[in-house]
Amino acid sequence: MAIFILILISLHFVFFTLFKKGKLNLMVSGIIMMVLAPVIGFSSGALFLHFYDWSSG
């Protein structure tokens, strides 16, 4: 969960700096975040289940 939050926060800062430089619209960055958030969440959850030690309980 922490990895998911860190990735989303870092994407937010990247999109905001691109907006400040005039290279990306905030509407487009919001749409990109809406598309990427479920993908990143599913991937981090799948990695958690993959690396979980099932024998520990």
PDB file of N, H, CA, C and O in Angstrom:
ATOM      1  N   MET A   1       0.818  -1.186   0.000  1.00  0.00           N
ATOM      2  CA  MET A   1       0.000   0.000   0.000  1.00  0.00           C
ATOM      3  C   MET A   1       0.871   1.263   0.000  1.00  0.00           C
ATOM      4  O   MET A   1       0.549   2.256  -0.653  1.00  0.00           O
ATOM      5  N   ALA A   2       1.957   1.202   0.733  1.00  0.00           N
ATOM      6  H   ALA A   2       2.218   0.395   1.263  1.00  0.00           H
ATOM      7  CA  ALA A   2       2.847   2.356   0.795  1.00  0.00           C
ATOM      8  C   ALA A   2       3.495   2.619  -0.563  1.00  0.00           C
ATOM      9  O   ALA A   2       3.677   3.769  -0.961  1.00  0.00           O
ATOM     10  N   ILE A   3       3.841   1.548  -1.264  1.00  0.00           N
ATOM     11  H   ILE A   3       3.694   0.613  -0.940  1.00  0.00           H
ATOM     12  CA  ILE A   3       4.437   1.710  -2.591  1.00  0.00           C
ATOM     13  C   ILE A   3       3.437   2.366  -3.546  1.00  0.00           C
ATOM     14  O   ILE A   3       3.805   3.235  -4.336  1.00  0.00           O
ATOM     15  N   PHE A   4       2.186   1.951  -3.471  1.00  0.00           N
ATOM     16  H   PHE A   4       1.886   1.245  -2.829  1.00  0.00           H
ATOM     17  CA  PHE A   4       1.130   2.522  -4.301  1.00  0.00           C
ATOM     18  C   PHE A   4       0.991   4.020  -4.044  1.00  0.00           C
ATOM     19  O   PHE A   4       0.893   4.805  -4.987  1.00  0.00           O
ATOM     20  N   ILE A   5       0.981   4.416  -2.779  1.00  0.00           N
ATOM     21  H   ILE A   5       1.060   3.778  -2.013  1.00  0.00           H
ATOM     22  CA  ILE A   5       0.844   5.830  -2.433  1.00  0.00           C
ATOM     23  C   ILE A   5       2.068   6.620  -2.876  1.00  0.00           C
ATOM     24  O   ILE A   5       1.931   7.733  -3.384  1.00  0.00           O
ATOM     25  N   LEU A   6       3.259   6.065  -2.692  1.00  0.00           N
ATOM     26  H   LEU A   6       3.370   5.161  -2.280  1.00  0.00           H
ATOM     27  CA  LEU A   6       4.477   6.754  -3.116  1.00  0.00           C
ATOM     28  C   LEU A   6       4.527   6.958  -4.626  1.00  0.00           C
ATOM     29  O   LEU A   6       4.952   8.012  -5.099  1.00  0.00           O
ATOM     30  N   ILE A   7       4.094   5.956  -5.378  1.00  0.00           N
ATOM     31  H   ILE A   7       3.749   5.100  -4.994  1.00  0.00           H
ATOM     32  CA  ILE A   7       4.079   6.087  -6.842  1.00  0.00           C
ATOM     33  C   ILE A   7       3.092   7.155  -7.276  1.00  0.00           C
ATOM     34  O   ILE A   7       3.396   7.958  -8.158  1.00  0.00           O
ATOM     35  N   LEU A   8       1.902   7.175  -6.661  1.00  0.00           N
ATOM     36  H   LEU A   8       1.655   6.523  -5.944  1.00  0.00           H
ATOM     37  CA  LEU A   8       0.915   8.187  -7.039  1.00  0.00           C
ATOM     38  C   LEU A   8       1.375   9.596  -6.672  1.00  0.00           C
ATOM     39  O   LEU A   8       1.151  10.538  -7.432  1.00  0.00           O
ATOM     40  N   ILE A   9       2.017   9.746  -5.514  1.00  0.00           N
ATOM     41  H   ILE A   9       2.200   8.981  -4.896  1.00  0.00           H
ATOM     42  CA  ILE A   9       2.509  11.066  -5.127  1.00  0.00           C
ATOM     43  C   ILE A   9       3.629  11.521  -6.065  1.00  0.00           C
ATOM     44  O   ILE A   9       3.682  12.689  -6.450  1.00  0.00           O
ATOM     45  N   SER A  10       4.518  10.601  -6.430  1.00  0.00           N
ATOM     46  H   SER A  10       4.474   9.653  -6.117  1.00  0.00           H
ATOM     47  CA  SER A  10       5.592  10.981  -7.352  1.00  0.00           C
ATOM     48  C   SER A  10       5.034  11.340  -8.732  1.00  0.00           C
ATOM     49  O   SER A  10       5.525  12.271  -9.371  1.00  0.00           O
ATOM     50  N   LEU A  11       4.019  10.616  -9.193  1.00  0.00           N
ATOM     51  H   LEU A  11       3.621   9.860  -8.673  1.00  0.00           H
ATOM     52  CA  LEU A  11       3.380  10.979 -10.461  1.00  0.00           C
ATOM     53  C   LEU A  11       2.728  12.358 -10.371  1.00  0.00           C
ATOM     54  O   LEU A  11       2.753  13.135 -11.325  1.00  0.00           O
ATOM     55  N   HIS A  12       2.151  12.645  -9.218  1.00  0.00           N
ATOM     56  H   HIS A  12       2.131  12.014  -8.443  1.00  0.00           H
ATOM     57  CA  HIS A  12       1.541  13.957  -9.023  1.00  0.00           C
ATOM     58  C   HIS A  12       2.580  15.064  -9.156  1.00  0.00           C
ATOM     59  O   HIS A  12       2.327  16.070  -9.819  1.00  0.00           O
ATOM     60  N   PHE A  13       3.736  14.896  -8.539  1.00  0.00           N
ATOM     61  H   PHE A  13       3.942  14.079  -8.000  1.00  0.00           H
ATOM     62  CA  PHE A  13       4.779  15.908  -8.639  1.00  0.00           C
ATOM     63  C   PHE A  13       5.323  16.027 -10.057  1.00  0.00           C
ATOM     64  O   PHE A  13       5.622  17.130 -10.514  1.00  0.00           O
ATOM     65  N   VAL A  14       5.453  14.916 -10.749  1.00  0.00           N
ATOM     66  H   VAL A  14       5.210  14.019 -10.377  1.00  0.00           H
ATOM     67  CA  VAL A  14       5.916  14.958 -12.141  1.00  0.00           C
ATOM     68  C   VAL A  14       4.914  15.707 -13.019  1.00  0.00           C
ATOM     69  O   VAL A  14       5.298  16.553 -13.826  1.00  0.00           O
ATOM     70  N   PHE A  15       3.645  15.395 -12.859  1.00  0.00           N
ATOM     71  H   PHE A  15       3.333  14.707 -12.203  1.00  0.00           H
ATOM     72  CA  PHE A  15       2.626  16.068 -13.665  1.00  0.00           C
ATOM     73  C   PHE A  15       2.560  17.550 -13.320  1.00  0.00           C
ATOM     74  O   PHE A  15       2.372  18.378 -14.211  1.00  0.00           O
ATOM     75  N   PHE A  16       2.710  17.899 -12.049  1.00  0.00           N
ATOM     76  H   PHE A  16       2.862  17.226 -11.326  1.00  0.00           H
ATOM     77  CA  PHE A  16       2.644  19.307 -11.666  1.00  0.00           C
ATOM     78  C   PHE A  16       3.825  20.093 -12.214  1.00  0.00           C
ATOM     79  O   PHE A  16       3.663  21.234 -12.647  1.00  0.00           O
ATOM     80  N   THR A  17       5.020  19.489 -12.198  1.00  0.00           N
ATOM     81  H   THR A  17       5.152  18.562 -11.847  1.00  0.00           H
ATOM     82  CA  THR A  17       6.178  20.189 -12.767  1.00  0.00           C
ATOM     83  C   THR A  17       6.032  20.330 -14.287  1.00  0.00           C
ATOM     84  O   THR A  17       6.411  21.357 -14.849  1.00  0.00           O
ATOM     85  N   LEU A  18       5.487  19.311 -14.950  1.00  0.00           N
ATOM     86  H   LEU A  18       5.180  18.477 -14.493  1.00  0.00           H
ATOM     87  CA  LEU A  18       5.240  19.436 -16.392  1.00  0.00           C
ATOM     88  C   LEU A  18       4.197  20.506 -16.682  1.00  0.00           C
ATOM     89  O   LEU A  18       4.287  21.202 -17.693  1.00  0.00           O
ATOM     90  N   PHE A  19       3.204  20.643 -15.797  1.00  0.00           N
ATOM     91  H   PHE A  19       3.132  20.078 -14.975  1.00  0.00           H
ATOM     92  CA  PHE A  19       2.206  21.695 -15.968  1.00  0.00           C
ATOM     93  C   PHE A  19       2.842  23.071 -15.797  1.00  0.00           C
ATOM     94  O   PHE A  19       2.529  23.993 -16.550  1.00  0.00           O
ATOM     95  N   LYS A  20       3.728  23.217 -14.818  1.00  0.00           N
ATOM     96  H   LYS A  20       3.982  22.468 -14.206  1.00  0.00           H
ATOM     97  CA  LYS A  20       4.393  24.501 -14.585  1.00  0.00           C
ATOM     98  C   LYS A  20       5.264  24.900 -15.774  1.00  0.00           C
ATOM     99  O   LYS A  20       5.391  26.084 -16.088  1.00  0.00           O
ATOM    100  N   LYS A  21       5.861  23.909 -16.433  1.00  0.00           N
ATOM    101  H   LYS A  21       5.758  22.948 -16.178  1.00  0.00           H
ATOM    102  CA  LYS A  21       6.692  24.197 -17.601  1.00  0.00           C
ATOM    103  C   LYS A  21       5.850  24.420 -18.859  1.00  0.00           C
ATOM    104  O   LYS A  21       6.379  24.838 -19.889  1.00  0.00           O
ATOM    105  N   GLY A  22       4.553  24.148 -18.785  1.00  0.00           N
ATOM    106  H   GLY A  22       4.123  23.809 -17.949  1.00  0.00           H
ATOM    107  CA  GLY A  22       3.666  24.368 -19.923  1.00  0.00           C
ATOM    108  C   GLY A  22       3.646  23.221 -20.905  1.00  0.00           C
ATOM    109  O   GLY A  22       3.222  23.398 -22.047  1.00  0.00           O
ATOM    110  N   LYS A  23       4.094  22.051 -20.494  1.00  0.00           N
ATOM    111  H   LYS A  23       4.439  21.907 -19.566  1.00  0.00           H
ATOM    112  CA  LYS A  23       4.150  20.911 -21.406  1.00  0.00           C
ATOM    113  C   LYS A  23       2.958  19.967 -21.274  1.00  0.00           C
ATOM    114  O   LYS A  23       2.752  19.108 -22.130  1.00  0.00           O
ATOM    115  N   LEU A  24       2.160  20.122 -20.193  1.00  0.00           N
ATOM    116  H   LEU A  24       2.328  20.820 -19.497  1.00  0.00           H
ATOM    117  CA  LEU A  24       1.063  19.189 -19.959  1.00  0.00           C
ATOM    118  C   LEU A  24      -0.101  19.942 -19.332  1.00  0.00           C
ATOM    119  O   LEU A  24       0.086  20.754 -18.426  1.00  0.00           O
ATOM    120  N   ASN A  25      -1.292  19.668 -19.819  1.00  0.00           N
ATOM    121  H   ASN A  25      -1.444  19.009 -20.556  1.00  0.00           H
ATOM    122  CA  ASN A  25      -2.496  20.257 -19.280  1.00  0.00           C
ATOM    123  C   ASN A  25      -2.927  19.485 -18.031  1.00  0.00           C
ATOM    124  O   ASN A  25      -2.737  18.271 -17.964  1.00  0.00           O
ATOM    125  N   LEU A  26      -3.503  20.169 -17.048  1.00  0.00           N
ATOM    126  H   LEU A  26      -3.658  21.156 -17.102  1.00  0.00           H
ATOM    127  CA  LEU A  26      -3.930  19.490 -15.830  1.00  0.00           C
ATOM    128  C   LEU A  26      -5.071  18.513 -16.099  1.00  0.00           C
ATOM    129  O   LEU A  26      -5.176  17.488 -15.426  1.00  0.00           O
ATOM    130  N   MET A  27      -5.916  18.814 -17.062  1.00  0.00           N
ATOM    131  H   MET A  27      -5.831  19.647 -17.609  1.00  0.00           H
ATOM    132  CA  MET A  27      -7.013  17.904 -17.404  1.00  0.00           C
ATOM    133  C   MET A  27      -6.452  16.585 -17.940  1.00  0.00           C
ATOM    134  O   MET A  27      -6.930  15.510 -17.578  1.00  0.00           O
ATOM    135  N   VAL A  28      -5.458  16.670 -18.787  1.00  0.00           N
ATOM    136  H   VAL A  28      -5.069  17.543 -19.082  1.00  0.00           H
ATOM    137  CA  VAL A  28      -4.834  15.469 -19.359  1.00  0.00           C
ATOM    138  C   VAL A  28      -4.109  14.686 -18.262  1.00  0.00           C
ATOM    139  O   VAL A  28      -4.165  13.456 -18.244  1.00  0.00           O
ATOM    140  N   SER A  29      -3.439  15.376 -17.360  1.00  0.00           N
ATOM    141  H   SER A  29      -3.394  16.375 -17.375  1.00  0.00           H
ATOM    142  CA  SER A  29      -2.734  14.673 -16.286  1.00  0.00           C
ATOM    143  C   SER A  29      -3.719  13.978 -15.359  1.00  0.00           C
ATOM    144  O   SER A  29      -3.430  12.888 -14.864  1.00  0.00           O
ATOM    145  N   GLY A  30      -4.875  14.584 -15.113  1.00  0.00           N
ATOM    146  H   GLY A  30      -5.110  15.469 -15.515  1.00  0.00           H
ATOM    147  CA  GLY A  30      -5.899  13.943 -14.297  1.00  0.00           C
ATOM    148  C   GLY A  30      -6.436  12.682 -14.953  1.00  0.00           C
ATOM    149  O   GLY A  30      -6.664  11.675 -14.282  1.00  0.00           O
ATOM    150  N   ILE A  31      -6.636  12.738 -16.258  1.00  0.00           N
ATOM    151  H   ILE A  31      -6.450  13.556 -16.803  1.00  0.00           H
ATOM    152  CA  ILE A  31      -7.112  11.551 -16.982  1.00  0.00           C
ATOM    153  C   ILE A  31      -6.064  10.450 -16.945  1.00  0.00           C
ATOM    154  O   ILE A  31      -6.397   9.278 -16.772  1.00  0.00           O
ATOM    155  N   ILE A  32      -4.795  10.824 -17.107  1.00  0.00           N
ATOM    156  H   ILE A  32      -4.524  11.776 -17.248  1.00  0.00           H
ATOM    157  CA  ILE A  32      -3.715   9.834 -17.041  1.00  0.00           C
ATOM    158  C   ILE A  32      -3.667   9.191 -15.660  1.00  0.00           C
ATOM    159  O   ILE A  32      -3.486   7.979 -15.546  1.00  0.00           O
ATOM    160  N   MET A  33      -3.830  10.005 -14.593  1.00  0.00           N
ATOM    161  H   MET A  33      -3.977  10.990 -14.685  1.00  0.00           H
ATOM    162  CA  MET A  33      -3.823   9.463 -13.230  1.00  0.00           C
ATOM    163  C   MET A  33      -5.017   8.536 -13.010  1.00  0.00           C
ATOM    164  O   MET A  33      -4.882   7.512 -12.341  1.00  0.00           O
ATOM    165  N   MET A  34      -6.187   8.879 -13.565  1.00  0.00           N
ATOM    166  H   MET A  34      -6.297   9.711 -14.109  1.00  0.00           H
ATOM    167  CA  MET A  34      -7.356   8.029 -13.400  1.00  0.00           C
ATOM    168  C   MET A  34      -7.167   6.692 -14.089  1.00  0.00           C
ATOM    169  O   MET A  34      -7.695   5.678 -13.632  1.00  0.00           O
ATOM    170  N   VAL A  35      -6.423   6.677 -15.176  1.00  0.00           N
ATOM    171  H   VAL A  35      -5.994   7.501 -15.546  1.00  0.00           H
ATOM    172  CA  VAL A  35      -6.174   5.419 -15.888  1.00  0.00           C
ATOM    173  C   VAL A  35      -5.079   4.612 -15.194  1.00  0.00           C
ATOM    174  O   VAL A  35      -5.180   3.391 -15.082  1.00  0.00           O
ATOM    175  N   LEU A  36      -4.032   5.296 -14.728  1.00  0.00           N
ATOM    176  H   LEU A  36      -3.949   6.288 -14.819  1.00  0.00           H
ATOM    177  CA  LEU A  36      -2.888   4.592 -14.140  1.00  0.00           C
ATOM    178  C   LEU A  36      -3.124   4.106 -12.713  1.00  0.00           C
ATOM    179  O   LEU A  36      -2.534   3.104 -12.309  1.00  0.00           O
ATOM    180  N   ALA A  37      -3.960   4.779 -11.945  1.00  0.00           N
ATOM    181  H   ALA A  37      -4.439   5.594 -12.273  1.00  0.00           H
ATOM    182  CA  ALA A  37      -4.144   4.420 -10.534  1.00  0.00           C
ATOM    183  C   ALA A  37      -4.650   2.981 -10.357  1.00  0.00           C
ATOM    184  O   ALA A  37      -4.081   2.255  -9.541  1.00  0.00           O
ATOM    185  N   PRO A  38      -5.679   2.534 -11.071  1.00  0.00           N
ATOM    186  CA  PRO A  38      -6.093   1.137 -10.896  1.00  0.00           C
ATOM    187  C   PRO A  38      -5.042   0.133 -11.373  1.00  0.00           C
ATOM    188  O   PRO A  38      -4.896  -0.942 -10.790  1.00  0.00           O
ATOM    189  N   VAL A  39      -4.319   0.483 -12.426  1.00  0.00           N
ATOM    190  H   VAL A  39      -4.439   1.356 -12.900  1.00  0.00           H
ATOM    191  CA  VAL A  39      -3.284  -0.416 -12.941  1.00  0.00           C
ATOM    192  C   VAL A  39      -2.159  -0.560 -11.922  1.00  0.00           C
ATOM    193  O   VAL A  39      -1.697  -1.668 -11.651  1.00  0.00           O
ATOM    194  N   ILE A  40      -1.721   0.563 -11.361  1.00  0.00           N
ATOM    195  H   ILE A  40      -2.096   1.463 -11.581  1.00  0.00           H
ATOM    196  CA  ILE A  40      -0.645   0.521 -10.354  1.00  0.00           C
ATOM    197  C   ILE A  40      -1.136  -0.182  -9.092  1.00  0.00           C
ATOM    198  O   ILE A  40      -0.388  -0.951  -8.488  1.00  0.00           O
ATOM    199  N   GLY A  41      -2.378   0.068  -8.686  1.00  0.00           N
ATOM    200  H   GLY A  41      -2.986   0.693  -9.177  1.00  0.00           H
ATOM    201  CA  GLY A  41      -2.932  -0.597  -7.511  1.00  0.00           C
ATOM    202  C   GLY A  41      -3.021  -2.102  -7.691  1.00  0.00           C
ATOM    203  O   GLY A  41      -2.678  -2.858  -6.783  1.00  0.00           O
ATOM    204  N   PHE A  42      -3.474  -2.538  -8.844  1.00  0.00           N
ATOM    205  H   PHE A  42      -3.754  -1.924  -9.582  1.00  0.00           H
ATOM    206  CA  PHE A  42      -3.552  -3.972  -9.108  1.00  0.00           C
ATOM    207  C   PHE A  42      -2.162  -4.596  -9.133  1.00  0.00           C
ATOM    208  O   PHE A  42      -1.961  -5.685  -8.596  1.00  0.00           O
ATOM    209  N   SER A  43      -1.202  -3.910  -9.755  1.00  0.00           N
ATOM    210  H   SER A  43      -1.366  -3.025 -10.191  1.00  0.00           H
ATOM    211  CA  SER A  43       0.157  -4.439  -9.844  1.00  0.00           C
ATOM    212  C   SER A  43       0.812  -4.538  -8.468  1.00  0.00           C
ATOM    213  O   SER A  43       1.470  -5.533  -8.164  1.00  0.00           O
ATOM    214  N   SER A  44       0.634  -3.500  -7.628  1.00  0.00           N
ATOM    215  H   SER A  44       0.100  -2.692  -7.876  1.00  0.00           H
ATOM    216  CA  SER A  44       1.242  -3.564  -6.297  1.00  0.00           C
ATOM    217  C   SER A  44       0.566  -4.629  -5.445  1.00  0.00           C
ATOM    218  O   SER A  44       1.234  -5.291  -4.651  1.00  0.00           O
ATOM    219  N   GLY A  45      -0.737  -4.809  -5.591  1.00  0.00           N
ATOM    220  H   GLY A  45      -1.280  -4.271  -6.237  1.00  0.00           H
ATOM    221  CA  GLY A  45      -1.425  -5.888  -4.870  1.00  0.00           C
ATOM    222  C   GLY A  45      -0.977  -7.254  -5.340  1.00  0.00           C
ATOM    223  O   GLY A  45      -0.814  -8.167  -4.530  1.00  0.00           O
ATOM    224  N   ALA A  46      -0.775  -7.406  -6.641  1.00  0.00           N
ATOM    225  H   ALA A  46      -0.907  -6.665  -7.298  1.00  0.00           H
ATOM    226  CA  ALA A  46      -0.308  -8.685  -7.176  1.00  0.00           C
ATOM    227  C   ALA A  46       1.112  -8.981  -6.700  1.00  0.00           C
ATOM    228  O   ALA A  46       1.435 -10.130  -6.400  1.00  0.00           O
ATOM    229  N   LEU A  47       1.964  -7.957  -6.627  1.00  0.00           N
ATOM    230  H   LEU A  47       1.702  -7.024  -6.871  1.00  0.00           H
ATOM    231  CA  LEU A  47       3.321  -8.155  -6.113  1.00  0.00           C
ATOM    232  C   LEU A  47       3.294  -8.523  -4.637  1.00  0.00           C
ATOM    233  O   LEU A  47       4.088  -9.348  -4.186  1.00  0.00           O
ATOM    234  N   PHE A  48       2.373  -7.907  -3.874  1.00  0.00           N
ATOM    235  H   PHE A  48       1.727  -7.237  -4.241  1.00  0.00           H
ATOM    236  CA  PHE A  48       2.253  -8.250  -2.463  1.00  0.00           C
ATOM    237  C   PHE A  48       1.863  -9.710  -2.298  1.00  0.00           C
ATOM    238  O   PHE A  48       2.435 -10.413  -1.464  1.00  0.00           O
ATOM    239  N   LEU A  49       0.909 -10.168  -3.072  1.00  0.00           N
ATOM    240  H   LEU A  49       0.445  -9.598  -3.749  1.00  0.00           H
ATOM    241  CA  LEU A  49       0.490 -11.566  -2.969  1.00  0.00           C
ATOM    242  C   LEU A  49       1.567 -12.517  -3.469  1.00  0.00           C
ATOM    243  O   LEU A  49       1.699 -13.633  -2.967  1.00  0.00           O
ATOM    244  N   HIS A  50       2.335 -12.076  -4.455  1.00  0.00           N
ATOM    245  H   HIS A  50       2.228 -11.169  -4.863  1.00  0.00           H
ATOM    246  CA  HIS A  50       3.391 -12.926  -4.997  1.00  0.00           C
ATOM    247  C   HIS A  50       4.527 -13.126  -3.997  1.00  0.00           C
ATOM    248  O   HIS A  50       5.057 -14.230  -3.867  1.00  0.00           O
ATOM    249  N   PHE A  51       4.894 -12.075  -3.302  1.00  0.00           N
ATOM    250  H   PHE A  51       4.464 -11.179  -3.407  1.00  0.00           H
ATOM    251  CA  PHE A  51       6.023 -12.143  -2.374  1.00  0.00           C
ATOM    252  C   PHE A  51       5.617 -12.402  -0.923  1.00  0.00           C
ATOM    253  O   PHE A  51       6.470 -12.380  -0.036  1.00  0.00           O
ATOM    254  N   TYR A  52       4.337 -12.644  -0.669  1.00  0.00           N
ATOM    255  H   TYR A  52       3.644 -12.661  -1.389  1.00  0.00           H
ATOM    256  CA  TYR A  52       3.880 -12.926   0.693  1.00  0.00           C
ATOM    257  C   TYR A  52       4.313 -14.331   1.093  1.00  0.00           C
ATOM    258  O   TYR A  52       4.220 -15.272   0.305  1.00  0.00           O
ATOM    259  N   ASP A  53       4.779 -14.455   2.308  1.00  0.00           N
ATOM    260  H   ASP A  53       4.855 -13.690   2.948  1.00  0.00           H
ATOM    261  CA  ASP A  53       5.219 -15.759   2.815  1.00  0.00           C
ATOM    262  C   ASP A  53       4.007 -16.480   3.383  1.00  0.00           C
ATOM    263  O   ASP A  53       3.601 -16.227   4.518  1.00  0.00           O
ATOM    264  N   TRP A  54       3.428 -17.384   2.589  1.00  0.00           N
ATOM    265  H   TRP A  54       3.758 -17.589   1.668  1.00  0.00           H
ATOM    266  CA  TRP A  54       2.197 -18.057   2.996  1.00  0.00           C
ATOM    267  C   TRP A  54       2.398 -19.010   4.158  1.00  0.00           C
ATOM    268  O   TRP A  54       1.439 -19.341   4.855  1.00  0.00           O
ATOM    269  N   SER A  55       3.607 -19.452   4.377  1.00  0.00           N
ATOM    270  H   SER A  55       4.386 -19.184   3.810  1.00  0.00           H
ATOM    271  CA  SER A  55       3.847 -20.407   5.471  1.00  0.00           C
ATOM    272  C   SER A  55       3.888 -19.700   6.838  1.00  0.00           C
ATOM    273  O   SER A  55       3.835 -20.360   7.876  1.00  0.00           O
ATOM    274  N   SER A  56       3.980 -18.375   6.839  1.00  0.00           N
ATOM    275  H   SER A  56       4.023 -17.839   5.996  1.00  0.00           H
ATOM    276  CA  SER A  56       4.059 -17.660   8.121  1.00  0.00           C
ATOM    277  C   SER A  56       2.678 -17.450   8.748  1.00  0.00           C
ATOM    278  O   SER A  56       2.582 -17.069   9.915  1.00  0.00           O
ATOM    279  N   GLY A  57       1.637 -17.689   8.004  1.00  0.00           N
ATOM    280  H   GLY A  57       1.715 -17.999   7.056  1.00  0.00           H
ATOM    281  CA  GLY A  57       0.307 -17.598   8.603  1.00  0.00           C
ATOM    282  C   GLY A  57      -0.468 -16.574   7.954  1.00  0.00           C
ATOM    283  O   GLY A  57      -1.620 -16.347   8.321  1.00  0.00           O
TER     284      GLY A  57
END
